[in-house]
Amino acid sequence: MEKARSLLTRCHLCARNCEVNRLNGESGQCRTANEVIVSSFGPHFGEEAPLVGRSGSGTIFFAYCNLHCVFCQNYSLSQLGEGNAVDSAELASMMLSLQAKGCHNINLVSPTHVVPFLLEALEIAAGEGLQLPIVYNTGGYDSMATLKLLDGVVDIYMPDMKYSEEKVGERFSGVRRYPQVNRAAVKEMHRQVGDLQVDESGVATRGLLVRHLVLPSELAGTEDVVKFLAEEISTSTYLNVMAQYHPCYHAFDYPKISRPVSGEEFSEAVKMAQLYGLNRLDERVSLPLRLIPW
């Protein structure tokens, strides 16, 4: 716990390495200092089938993000910071309430920039009976130091693999070296938890689940993503090839992403994953996010 908090004094929680002292109230690119802001929480049925099961994924959506994606469909949360500040005890209470509702897991959405506070809340919740698998639902721009702190804490890693080219990541998410950082992070996640495991009901208990959003004009670099997963992670990687891209937020300012993905582009992405031997594909279009007020 103390090691996690020490990362906040010259913040290195993510690969941006802003080096601001968040414990003194400074904030960097994630626009978050020394508190956690929760946008919403509750059972969510729009996630991947192994997370949803029959009773839903117990999602907690955190405000702000370490990425500045110009096309973010949840920009009111990730970029505008919609939500309320909570302390660790309140966050632990949310987790326990999701367990009481019958959710299959605790799904932490955009957690990278608040990891030390999450660890505190998880310690409280575990002491009060929390037993559900913990899902780390991230944009994939995670530092190795932070991931090492999560070894043995996170049961299911669910990273995005957004881009295969550095310049595309810089242009559309405002970060440097996204492919290199992202692939190193995915390797570490897989080292910790392995391929996705499910129980007799098909509900995930442990492992890696990767999301890849298909972008117009092949900007996501799908071929390189699936080649990396097949050759350097595992052909049994659970991969959600996502078709739901549509222009949102500032996307209309960028001509190449100012239109939806075509059916042909999505079909080609799926075929590419199959061509490289990935055998656990989720090709459905995820349901839209529904915020649960609290």
Secondary structure as UniProt FT lines:
FT   HELIX           2..6
FT   TURN            7..11
FT   TURN            15..16
FT   HELIX           22..24
FT   TURN            29..30
FT   STRAND          36..44
FT   HELIX           49..52
FT   TURN            53..55
FT   STRAND          57..62
FT   TURN            70..71
FT   TURN            73..74
FT   HELIX           75..78
FT   TURN            79..80
FT   STRAND          84..86
FT   HELIX           88..100
FT   TURN            101..102
FT   STRAND          106..109
FT   HELIX           112..114
FT   HELIX           115..127
FT   TURN            128..129
FT   STRAND          134..138
FT   HELIX           144..150
FT   TURN            151..153
FT   STRAND          156..160
FT   HELIX           166..173
FT   HELIX           178..193
FT   STRAND          197..198
FT   TURN            200..201
FT   STRAND          204..213
FT   HELIX           216..218
FT   TURN            219..220
FT   HELIX           222..228
FT   HELIX           229..233
FT   TURN            235..236
FT   STRAND          238..242
FT   TURN            249..250
FT   HELIX           251..253
FT   HELIX           255..257
FT   HELIX           263..275
FT   TURN            276..277
FT   STRAND          280..282
//
